[in-house]
Amino acid sequence: MKKFKKVISVILATLMAFSAIGVVSFAEEDAMDYTSELITAATGSDEKVATIILPGIGQSDSTYVKEDGSTVSGGLVLLDTEGIVGPIVSKLALPLLASIGTRTAALNLQDAAYEVISDLFYIQASDKDGTGREELILTRYPYALSQYNEDDHGWFYRMFPMEPVVEAMAAKYGADDPSYNPEDYIYLSTFQLIGNPYDSAKELKDFIAMVKEQTGCEKVNLVPISLGGTILTAYLQLIQEEYNGDFSDINKIINIVACLNGTDLFSDFFDRKWNLADEFLYDEYIDLIVEANGMQPYMGGLIKIALKIIPKPALYAILSGAIEGLLDNMFVNCPQFWAMVTKERYEGLADRYLVGEEYALLRSKTDWFQNARVNLIDNLNYVKDNYGVVTYSVAAYGLQFTDGEYNFFGIAGSSATTNSDGIINISSASLGASYVVPGAKYENAVMPSPDGELDISTCAFPDTTWFFKNQHHEVGRNDVILKLLGQILVGEITDVKSSANFPQFNYGRVTRNLTRDGWLMDQAAEVIANEEGIYTQEQIDTVKPVYEKAVAMLDKTVLDENSAKEAEDMIKELNDALACTGLTSVDAGPSFMDNLLNKVLG
């Protein structure tokens, strides 16, 4: 039974993780060309500094060109689904169905599952030397945001809702310079997910040189987001080892929920450490998956019934083969995935997987990054002491892996013992904050958080680290964090005491549906302006007071435990107000049949 539950947990968590994050559209770039489309800085003033974003997982698109010329593209998982339905049906589905009547497992199901998964994930498979088997074309942007085409420009703001940052830059530098365009100074340095952080760091060094040439800026800001923290870690070590520790190119480092010491979530995956208690696995966990995918509760009941019908030996065989296929083809042989393991757990896991001559080269790559990670804080102190580069961090906490949008990650064994943003441990994103589980009190904390969950005295840079409680990892949905980033970039905020409007300890909220380009706030503003005369006065009178209420709410940057609910209610209220214009529709809620099924099966 233990073995069976273990395999179910692993495959569900893995596949749900990929399905949750999904893939994004891609831009058509054939190769890196750092000499094309040079632009000139607005004034050449030393005061202006370019900003380079190091993106998170799923935000660097790649394309694979198949032999027939067709392509498979995406930001996270590249799946070649053509022709895969037949093998799934013949090798897995039919034998599994046949086993239901006999209550015995079909022969070779494990090998068949391994083969199907290997075929499905072959595009991003890596060999035991740590190199990808297939050639992937990374979508690169060797020019400023102002030079993006319309599709890429829209994609950028969907991935990185930087409007508050652009506004801050315009207010700071554009008031006395009508020609100034903030987007001339914003860049995105993508990197290969199926790759090596060392190689990505070398590309970042070249990218920085290109940005300086194009903008005329002497320095750049680096903004690592989530997985981008691993590239920053590698870059700092690279410059120390191979370029005499010359960091004269860097102005500021601003980490946004950055993966600076891996995450227990990913370490648990490698370690196969899961919460296997029956009451969680067969009851609570299914409900978490249903909730995370926005399904009606009765779907959870159906899934539970299905799990009871399928013979455990047959299901075990399929899931066992599937998880081994994922590990062998995608994870174990890829250095970038090893960069998401915490430094404390790396040695034990590397000694478990990367053993023998066949893994010697890969082990040298992962060991190099482990050294970079161990040296990270020393490297950051070095750039501060010798080049005046201040490191800022924005981190989120108060959640376990069972909380937040991707709460199916709660299957990870560390969920019960960590404090995180639902993805990244607070100790990783904050460069060292000590913590207890959400709701508990940290005894004898030297610099306690107001709720008592953290001791921030152990942070590398407590005076330049901000904490948002109950904020999920998707911080781009919180307008306050984006406003804070803008104020740090333009120098209006230099430490946690700079502004009462941005306290060191704040709260999370989700405002994306209000503030995203073209969404509720923009629609309401268009109705109120009524430039084309298509809205009635009654419609305007309905929308205007709700819009003004939303503006007042968004103006508040000091949040509390009620702010998340306030934002959620505001989104619904403005959506419902706009429904009178036909721009939106009121949520009708569950149907009669949904309610009936929920009563029976939910």
Secondary structure, 3 states (H helix, E strand, C coil): CHHHHHHHHHHHHHHHHHHHHCCCCCCCCCCCCCCCCCCCCCCCCCCCCEEEEECCCCCCCEEEECCCCCEEEECCCCCCCCCCHHHHHHHHHHHHHHHHHHCCCCCCHHHHHHHHHHHHCHHHCECCCCCECCCCEECCCCCCHHHCCHHHHHHHHHHCCCHHHHHHHHHHHCCCCCCCCHHHHEEECCCCCCCCHHHHHHHHHHHHHHHHHHHCCCCEEEEEECCHHHHHHHHHHHHHHHCCCCCCCEEEEEEECCCCCCCHHHHHHHHCCECCCHHHHHHHHHHHHHHHCCCCHHHHHHHHHHHHHCCHHHHHHHHHHHHHHHHHHHHCCCHHHHCCCCHHHHHHHHHHHCCCHHHHHHHHHHHHHHHHHHCHHHHHHHHHHHHCCEEEEEEEECECCCCCCCHHHHHEHHHHCCCECCCCEHHHHCCCCEECCCCCCCCCCCCECCCCCEEHHHCCCHHHEEEEECCCCCHHHCHHHHHHHHHHHCCCCCCCCCCCCCCCEEECCCCHHHHCCCCHHHHHHHHHHCCCCCCCHHHHHHHHHHHHHHHHHHHCCCCCCCHHHHHHHHHHHHHHHHHHHCCCCCCCCCCHHHHHHHHHHC
